[in-house]
Amino acid sequence: MAAEVKKEIQLEVAHVLFIDIVGYSKLSINEQRAVADELTTIVRGSDQYQKAEAAGRLIKIPTGDGMALVFYTSQEAPAQCAVEISRALKEHPRLQLRMGVHSGPVSGVIDVNGHADLAGAGLNIAQRVMSCGDARHILLSKHVAEDLEEYEQWRPLLHDLGACEVKHGVRVTIVSLYTDEVGNPQLPKKFQAMKKHSARMRWAVTTAGLLALAVIVAGIAIFSRYRVRSTVAVPEKSIAVMPFENRNRDSDDAYFAEGIQDEILTRLSKIADLKVISRTSTQHYKSAPENLPEIARQLGVAHILEGSVQKSGDSVRVNVQLIKAASHSHLWADTFDRKLTDIFSVESEVAKAIADQLRAKLTGREEQIVAAKPTDNPEAYDAYLRGLAYSLKAANSSINALGAQKYLREAVRLDPKFALAWALLSFVEARGYVTTNLQPTVALREEARQAAETALTLQPNLGEAVFAKGYYYYSCLKDYDTALRYFEQARQFLPNSSRIPESLAKVARRRGQWDRSESYFNEAERLDPRNVSLLVEHAGSYKCLRRFPEALRKYDQVLDITPDDLDTIEGKALIAQAEGDLPRAAALLTQLHPYTVYWRNVYQAILERRPEPAIPRLKEVLAKPDPALGYVNGEQRFWLGWAQDVAGDHAAAQESWRQARSELESFLKEQPDNYNLIGFLALANMGLGDKTAALALAERAIAANPIEKDAMEGPASIDILARVAAGTGEPDRAIAALQKLLLIPYEGAVPTANVPLTPALLRLDPMFDPLRNDPRFQKLAESGARKTGDK
């Protein structure tokens, strides 16, 4: 087709249908040609195929035993095309197909024969989704299914199968599409095998359990006069609030349903007599899941609250039902029809009714909190809910931080007395400051302080305001003693909040108290057992300690909850790099969107000493720099120079580093304490051969965040110094720095993507090439780093 030979494929999100002829290899050559022609005829007869082809928005890629159809029209197109093909197959009984659908980034070039050749996560995952099925199966990735669920006509066709392990041990969540007429309602053989394996494992566990039980019973019989066996029961006064269903057809209103759910949950969580599971642990479930007893067991609760929200103009309908999970019995349900101006009364009434049903005792202060009305301005509250939705997104990114900041600023502009909005604005800005997802300027730090103080002045006993003030001291000032006082004070107002022990864990590791930090993380996970961000943070601690097997187990916990979580897959890839397993790292990184994590891919290419393919992509990104990224654009320019230098194009590298230096220096006045910025500026000057400036900047970065003040990130500047010293002919300083770094835990410098240096990385990283012939370096590179987590 014309599009195949004329269009050079740019990186773009596409919607892929992967088709495979089952049993193709067992056919004779003539039979293979016949079924391939038959498949082509059926596919070309599809209405979706014809529409996309006529619009020039389709690419067809033959795969030998099938084909891939890459649609650039709509997310529904490949699923609808699969349905049309499945219907047509009734007239072609000898043609057995299986199909897989996924949406994701796809890129490629025209090959030497003039044919289109595709690559990218969109195509790879579609193929892996398909590989989980048998003849007649139409399988979708969870991502595609969630998109289709927005359309009512698709919902009855979608059947969740769970996670399936595919190539390289990656797990993807699969949804089967079928009706009485299309698709295959049978469970795929891979899932049947998994069920049998699980059954065998359960039998083995049961047998072992019975043997263990026999020993226990014997022990009880002997010691029964002295001991009484006790069991730990799930607290009766415990509840998890499931995501509220958005009944509006417009998905743009989803923030409103999320906000109502979170506000009800927040009011409940402030009742000390209740155990309330955080939203971050429930957000990955459906609005009305079927397996309530299992979900309740996973979360450690006795009750589940389900709900739905429908907004129309200035009116809103909220449906809620309280369910006893073990028996699926409904304890209470109600429907509230209110004006938007009266939405707070719904949140208060629901929280009070649940507390009554669970017979929770409320103090006078708690009754006031449950009944509180945070603002009288409905427009301010709507802006707050939009900002809240951005702040609750799993990905802690610049886009989400900027979105939250924008709407929360609007909320407090509309109602300057909105204490809850001030508190959340301060937290978002303080978190953006420490993660650099917002530009860490003096002005931002001051705005975070003012927002926290305004919230506390308006409502001195507002738990969120107390917490925000503590987070400001932690993130912006690194004043950990003061932060701890505020966090401990916030506990009494937020008894069910996992953010308190999580923040205490973060403070402890900044102080180098790694064991205490782990204890706090464990406490936070008991309150919030399926909080993906919390689990990732805990994995990050293990990564800093170079306790990579434990970090990988935490990442696997995350993937059990969100099997396609790209940040977690990236984390596993970084550990593979740190362990020197570049093939495993490469296999994992192929699943990542190359624009969002391209520096990880570039570092992989640099470690492999094959950076040439990464250079055009970096140039494309830098051709249209995003102003919102600020100094990060200068970092990206440094990466381009490094890739060019390793590729042997030294003149181009020098030009890139000159531009990087210029861009980074322009931000230094507003961000004089940004040690990440200063570190990259030191590396750029090293590349340009300015030894004096490079070493001075490396020392300045160390002074801006000394290891004595920050045991987690402080050593990263020493990491930069080691690189600069190696690159500027100061081997003694480089070796001394490396000897120190290999003995301590820390979050690595950005060139290693936040992984601490390891002997494997010393062997692979080109920045240490000037030290290769030094016996002291060779000894470090061949040694095993001390187990920093051991005592």
Secondary structure, 3 states (H helix, E strand, C coil): CHHHHHCCCCCEEEEEEEEEECCHHHCCHHHHHHHHHHHHHHHHCCHHHHHHHHCCCEEEEECCCEEEEEECCCCCHHHHHHHHHHHHHHHCCCCCEEEEEEEEEEEEEECCCCCEEEECHHHHHHHHHHHCCCCCCEEEEHHHHHHHCCCHHHHHHEEEEEEEECHHHCEEEEEEECCCCCCCCCCCHHHHHHHHHHHHHHHHHHHHHHHHHHHHHHHHHHHCCCCCCCCCCCCCCEEEECCCEECCCCHHHHHHHHHHHHHHHHHHHCCCCCEEECHHHHCCCCCCCCCHHHHHHHHCCCEEEEEEEEEECCEEEEEEEEEECCCCEEEEEEEEEEEHHHHHHHHHHHHHHHHHHCCCCCCHHHHHHHHCCCCCCHHHHHHHHHHHHHHHCCCCCHHHHHHHHHHHHHHHHHCCCCHHHHHHHHHHHHHHHHHCCCCCCHHHHHHHHHHHHHHHHHCCCCHHHHHHHHHHHHHHHCCHHHHHHHHHHHHCCCCCCCHHHHHHHHHHHHCCCHHHHHHHHHHHHHHCCCCHHHHHHHHHHHHHCCCHHHHHHHHHHHHHHCCCCHHHHHHHHHHHHHCCCHHHHHHHHCCCCCCCCHHHHHHHHHHCCCCCCHHHHHHHHHHCCCHHHCCHHHHHHHHHHHHHHHCCCHHHHHHHHHHHHHHHHHHHCCCCCCHHHHHHHHHHHHHCCCHHHHHHHHHHHHHHCCCCCCCCCHHHHHHHHHHHHHHCCCHHHHHHHHHHHCCCCCCCCHHHCCCCCCHHHHHHCHHHHHHCCCHHHHHHHHCCCCCCCCC
